[in-house]
Amino acid sequence: YDIEINKLFPDITVCGIACPMWVQLVESGETDTSGADYFVEKRVNELLETDPLIDAVILGCTHYPLLLDKIERYMPLGVTIISQGEYVARSLQDYLRRHSNIEARLSHGATTRFLTTEEPALFSLNASHFLGESLIEASRITL
């Protein structure tokens, strides 16, 4: 993100903090625990220590929006939180609108098939957290 942001806005200072424990919390279904609060608050505080004047935060992982309520709780008022998933979806929608030849080749109203390289039951459990609904079926593939 820092490279692309600096291309467009060279005067903006970008800093980042890796949050690998947040991924583990989401994948283990522990987003509503006191442990999740601890690790979210800890990383938010670390980020704010790097620059107390931060005015925007990009959630740079698809897992992080599942911790959004906790991130908002520990982030100071006035800090804008940007979920990259929503931005990517809007960008794709805009791209397809501008490239009608590609959009025309897409199927509409089709079913969704989930393929995973991990255990299908674990994938289904984790995906249900992301999608907010139970998955019908996931199949394991080997790459």
N, C-alpha and C positions, 0 to 999 in steps of 0.2 A: 504494500500500500504506500509506503513512504516514497518509493521511486516514482510511482504514477502521480501521487499528490504533488510531489515537488516539481514534476514536469509542468503541471498546470498552474500551480501556486508556489513558486520558489520561495516566497517569503514566509510560508507556513512551516513551523517546526513540528516534526512528527516524531513521536517516541512510542515505544511499544513494550509490552510485557507479555511473555509467553505464559499461558495458563493451562498446561497439560492436565492438571488435576481436575479442571472443569470438565474436560472430555470424559475422564474416568467417572466423575459423578453422574453425568448424563447417561453414559453407557451402562452403568450399574443400577440405574433407576433411583438414585439417591439425591435427586434435586430438591426434595422437600425435607431435608434433614438438617440438624444443627451443624453437622460436618460441612454441608454445602455452604451454609452461612459463613462458617469460619473461613473456608478457602476463598469464597467470593470476596468477603470483606478484606482479607489479607492481600489479595492481588489488586483490588481497587485502591487500597491504601498505598501499595508499592507504586502503582501508576501515578497517583497524585503526588507522591514524594518526588518523582522524577521531574514533574512540572505542576506546581499547584495552580497554574492558570489554565489548565486544560479546559477547553470549551466544547470538545466533541470527542466521542469515543466510537471507534468502529469495532463491532463484534466480528472479528475476522475468521470465524469458524462456524460451520453450520450447527454445531452443538450449543453454542452460547445462547441463542435466543431462548432455549429451554430454562435458562437461569435468569432471564430478563427481570423478573420481579425482584430477585435478590440483588442483581446488579443495580437496578434503579434505587433500591433501598439504601445502598451504601454509596452511591454516586451523589455528589453535591447537587443541589437544585441548580438548574441553569445549564447543566452539561447535557448536550444533545447526544443521544445514543443511536447509532446507525447500525441496523442489522443488514449485513451484506446479502443475506438470502433474499430479502425483499427488494433490494437494489438490483440484484442479478435477475430476478423474475421480471421486474419492470423493464430492465434493459433488454431482455429477450423479447418481451411483448412489443416494445418499441421497434426492435430490429425486425421482427416478423411483420409489423405493420408497414415498415419501409421496404420490405422485400416480399411482396405479395406472391411472387413466383415460388418462393420456398414455403410460405404459409399455405399455399394452395395444395402442395404435395403432402401436407400433414394429414393424418387421419383425425377425424373429429368424432368424439363419443366412443372411442375404442376402450378396450379394457387395459388394465395395467398389469404387467407381469414383473415380479421381483426376482432377480437373480443375485446370489451372494456367494462369496468365496468363504464365508464363515458358516458357522452352524445355523441352519435355517430358523430354528426355534429362537435362538438368541437374536438373530436379525429381526425376526417378527416382533419380538418384545421391544427392542430398541426403536424400530421403525414406528411402532404404535405410539410411542412417546412423541416422536417428531410429528406424526400425522394427526394425532389426536383421535385415532380410531384403530380398531383391530384389523390386522391384515388377514386376508383369506388364506394366502399361501405364499411361501417363498421357497425357491429351489436352489440347491447348492450346485455351483459350477466350479470347474477347475480351469485355471488359465494357464 
